[in-house]
Amino acid sequence: MAAGAYGLIIDVHNDPPHAKCDGHQSLTPKKFDELMKKIKVLAPMMGKTLNL
């Protein structure tokens, strides 16, 4: 978002090491929640809104 992105695609999995694909790049639900809290703060600073 800070680099100008208008969309994010984020893989979320309860057990990334055992995901059938892309487990190495997946976030756990807890890490995803932490990331979203940061994005919600960052978005208005960048003049953007979130459509969830």
KOLPA-28223 format. One line per 4 residues: number of its first residue (from 1); their letters; for each residue z, x, y of N, C-alpha, C. Coordinates in steps of 0.02 Angstrom, whole numbers. Layout:
<sites>
NUM) A) Z X Y Z X Y Z X Y; ...
</sites>
This chain:
<sites>
1) MAAG) 0 41 -59 0 0 0 0 44 63; 41 95 62 44 140 119 -21 179 127; -58 186 72 -121 223 74 -180 176 87; -167 111 97 -220 65 114 -241 18 58
5) AYGL) -206 18 2 -223 -26 -54 -213 -99 -35; -257 -142 -58 -251 -214 -47 -232 -251 -111; -225 -215 -165 -205 -245 -228 -175 -193 -274; -133 -216 -318 -102 -172 -367 -108 -204 -435
9) IIDV) -123 -164 -485 -121 -186 -554 -69 -143 -588; -17 -176 -613 40 -139 -641 53 -166 -711; 53 -121 -760 70 -139 -829 146 -141 -836; 171 -196 -864 243 -204 -876 252 -220 -950
13) HNDP) 299 -186 -982 312 -197 -1053 386 -186 -1067; 414 -228 -1110 485 -221 -1127 501 -156 -1164; 452 -129 -1200 462 -70 -1241 400 -25 -1237; 389 9 -1180 328 47 -1170 310 96 -1226
17) PHAK) 358 131 -1257 337 177 -1311 305 142 -1371; 317 77 -1378 289 40 -1435 235 -9 -1414; 211 -4 -1353 156 -47 -1330 92 -30 -1368; 50 -80 -1382 -12 -68 -1419 -61 -27 -1378
21) CDGH) -58 -33 -1312 -101 7 -1269 -67 18 -1202; -82 72 -1170 -59 89 -1103 17 94 -1095; 52 104 -1149 125 110 -1145 147 168 -1101; 108 222 -1101 126 281 -1061 125 267 -986
25) QSLT) 89 215 -966 86 200 -894 122 135 -877; 155 105 -926 189 41 -915 258 52 -885; 278 5 -844 346 3 -818 386 -47 -859; 450 -34 -865 494 -84 -895 505 -139 -843
29) PKKF) 526 -198 -865 539 -251 -815 589 -230 -761; 640 -191 -780 689 -168 -731 656 -123 -678; 615 -75 -701 581 -31 -654 531 -69 -610; 499 -120 -639 453 -162 -600 491 -198 -545
33) DELM) 549 -227 -561 590 -261 -511 610 -213 -454; 628 -152 -473 647 -102 -423 588 -86 -377; 529 -78 -407 468 -64 -369 452 -122 -321; 457 -183 -345 441 -241 -304 488 -247 -244
37) KKIK) 551 -230 -253 598 -231 -197 575 -183 -142; 551 -124 -163 528 -74 -115 463 -98 -81; 419 -128 -120 356 -153 -92 368 -209 -42; 417 -253 -57 432 -308 -11 457 -282 56
41) VLAP) 490 -226 57 513 -195 120 455 -160 154; 413 -126 116 358 -88 143 302 -131 172; 286 -187 140 229 -228 160 230 -247 234; 283 -275 260 282 -293 332 275 -233 378
45) MMGK) 301 -176 356 294 -115 397 221 -93 402; 182 -110 351 112 -91 349 67 -148 375; 99 -202 400 60 -258 427 27 -299 372; 56 -299 313 28 -335 256 77 -387 230
49) TLNL) 51 -434 192 93 -485 161 82 -482 86; 130 -509 50 126 -513 -23 109 -584 -44; 63 -590 -89 46 -654 -120 63 -648 -194; 122 -673 -211 145 -666 -280 130 -728 -321
</sites>
